[in-house]
Amino acid sequence: QVQLVESGGGLVQPGGSLRLSCAASRIIFSLYTMGWYRQALGKQRELVATFTSGGGTNYADSVEGRFTISIDTTKNTILLQMNSLKPEDTAVYYCNARSKISKTDYWGQGTQVTVSS
């Protein structure tokens, strides 16, 4: 069973930065599409950033140019660097692994990001 554990959330002022980490275990990255999603209070979960099947990246329009997804295969960790944060980025951020074979989704427990002055 794939296990994903997020960390790095917290309270930050508008314009600040945070880096989220997702430690993945029991996973072979080549068999999964990895990504980050978020869910704000009272809203549906939405895509933030993912790796594409071709090895590229895909970002939500609202975070394009501010967020960067990356992967450290030596540490089995997926990172989300978030810069120029805005109050509307406030949400619980979830790491996701989707099996390329079965299309099964695996989720971490989430990490809270709050952007407020």
C-alpha positions as CSV (number, residue, x, y, z in Angstrom):
1,Q,0.0,0.0,0.0
2,V,1.4,3.4,-1.0
3,Q,1.9,5.8,1.9
4,L,2.2,9.5,1.5
5,V,3.1,11.9,4.4
6,E,3.0,15.7,3.8
7,S,4.8,18.3,5.9
8,G,5.8,21.9,5.7
9,G,2.5,23.7,6.0
10,G,2.0,26.6,8.4
11,L,1.0,30.2,8.7
12,V,2.7,32.7,6.4
13,Q,2.1,36.3,5.5
14,P,0.9,37.4,2.0
15,G,3.9,37.5,-0.3
16,G,5.8,34.9,1.6
17,S,7.0,31.4,0.7
18,L,6.6,27.9,1.9
19,R,7.9,24.5,0.7
20,L,5.8,21.5,1.1
21,S,7.2,18.0,1.2
22,C,5.6,14.7,0.5
23,A,7.5,11.6,1.7
24,A,6.4,8.6,-0.3
25,S,6.9,5.0,0.6
26,R,6.1,1.7,-1.0
27,I,6.0,3.3,-4.4
28,I,7.8,3.2,-7.7
29,F,7.5,6.7,-9.2
30,S,7.5,5.5,-12.8
31,L,4.2,3.6,-12.2
32,Y,2.4,6.6,-10.7
33,T,1.5,10.2,-11.6
34,M,2.4,12.4,-8.7
35,G,0.8,15.7,-7.8
36,W,-0.5,18.2,-5.3
37,Y,-4.1,19.2,-4.7
38,R,-5.7,21.5,-2.3
39,Q,-9.1,22.0,-0.6
40,A,-10.2,25.3,0.9
41,L,-12.9,25.4,3.5
42,G,-16.3,24.9,1.9
43,K,-14.8,24.2,-1.5
44,Q,-14.1,21.1,-3.6
45,R,-10.6,19.7,-3.8
46,E,-8.7,21.1,-6.8
47,L,-5.6,20.3,-8.7
48,V,-2.5,22.5,-7.9
49,A,0.3,20.9,-9.8
50,T,1.1,17.5,-11.3
51,F,3.7,15.8,-13.4
52,T,2.4,14.7,-16.8
53,S,2.8,11.4,-18.4
54,G,5.4,12.9,-20.8
55,G,7.6,14.0,-17.9
56,G,6.5,17.6,-17.9
57,T,4.5,19.6,-15.4
58,N,1.0,20.9,-15.2
59,Y,-0.2,23.8,-13.0
60,A,-3.5,25.4,-12.1
61,D,-3.8,28.8,-13.7
62,S,-4.1,30.4,-10.3
63,V,-0.6,29.2,-9.3
64,E,1.3,29.2,-12.6
65,G,4.5,31.1,-12.2
66,R,4.4,31.1,-8.4
67,F,4.5,27.4,-7.5
68,T,7.0,24.8,-8.6
69,I,6.6,21.0,-8.3
70,S,9.7,18.8,-8.2
71,I,10.8,15.4,-7.2
72,D,13.8,14.1,-5.3
73,T,14.1,10.5,-6.3
74,T,17.0,10.0,-3.9
75,K,14.7,10.7,-1.0
76,N,11.4,9.5,-2.5
77,T,10.0,13.0,-1.9
78,I,7.8,15.3,-3.9
79,L,8.2,19.0,-3.2
80,L,6.0,22.0,-3.8
81,Q,7.7,25.3,-3.6
82,M,5.2,28.1,-3.1
83,N,6.2,31.7,-3.6
84,S,4.3,35.0,-3.6
85,L,1.6,33.4,-1.5
86,K,-1.9,35.0,-1.5
87,P,-4.7,34.7,1.0
88,E,-6.7,32.7,-1.6
89,D,-3.9,30.0,-1.4
90,T,-5.2,29.1,2.1
91,A,-6.2,25.5,2.1
92,V,-5.3,22.0,3.1
93,Y,-2.7,20.7,0.7
94,Y,-2.7,17.0,-0.3
95,C,-0.1,14.9,-2.0
96,N,-1.5,12.5,-4.5
97,A,-0.3,9.4,-6.3
98,R,-2.4,8.0,-9.1
99,S,-1.6,4.5,-10.5
100,K,-1.0,4.6,-14.2
101,I,-2.3,1.1,-14.4
102,S,-5.3,0.9,-12.1
103,K,-6.1,4.7,-11.9
104,T,-6.3,4.2,-8.1
105,D,-5.7,7.4,-6.1
106,Y,-3.7,7.5,-3.0
107,W,-3.7,10.5,-0.7
108,G,-1.8,11.8,2.2
109,Q,-3.4,13.2,5.3
110,G,-2.9,16.8,4.2
111,T,-1.1,19.8,5.6
112,Q,-2.7,23.1,6.4
113,V,-1.4,26.3,4.7
114,T,-2.7,29.6,5.9
115,V,-1.8,32.9,4.3
116,S,-2.8,35.8,6.4
117,S,-1.4,39.0,7.8
